């Protein structure tokens, strides 16, 4: 009987998260209320409060259904990661790209995070949760790149903090781009190639080495300066 009660509670929790995912995906994150999620899930608001403290807590749990499997793959204690950190990071990166394409739940959650999570005042608690998750991800990535440097797979003079931000931004940029306009490229087919390109950036970019001195920018002539000041990005592209 106790087992059945626990199973029913878990089923209700999953139904709430499924409903939140659908509601956030359809309407964004800021506008829907817990009452909207409860209605979509076919439960009472009390049932939601039994499992979650507030909408921010619901949002975090929804994201964890994607984040936790990824975190399990990149846990520092994993033997493969210790023995071959760079290739492990590369394979995990490619796996995340492929899962975003083939796993509908991952795709919906990432679409919510990248394109439907409005950073407005009413969404402050959720924004802070996202910032915290972002910071934790950077800390873990720092540790993984440090292991790759210690194994001799990355340059000894790699500027790890800068490399972490560049690598993290590259992953997020690929995902955000494909989710916004999936017809631009075949993410599933190009996952390994894109992951290799990111790894090559870490291995070969002299701009990511400590002590790098940027080249001075060429002066901009008056005509170009006027054009940049008065034109839209699309006009410049044209």
ABEGO torsion letter per residue (X at the ends): XAAAAAAAAAAAAAAAAAAAAAAAAAAEAAABBAAAAAAAAGBBAAAAAAABABAAAAAAAAAAAAAAAAAAAABAABAAAAABAAAAAAAAAAAAAAAAAABAAAAAAAAAAAAABBBBAAAAAAAAAAAAAAAAAAAAAAAAAAAAAAAGABBAABBAAAAAAAAAAAAAAAAAAAAABAAABBAAAAAAAAAAAAAAAAAABAAABBGBBBBBBBBBBAAAAAAAAABBAAAAAX
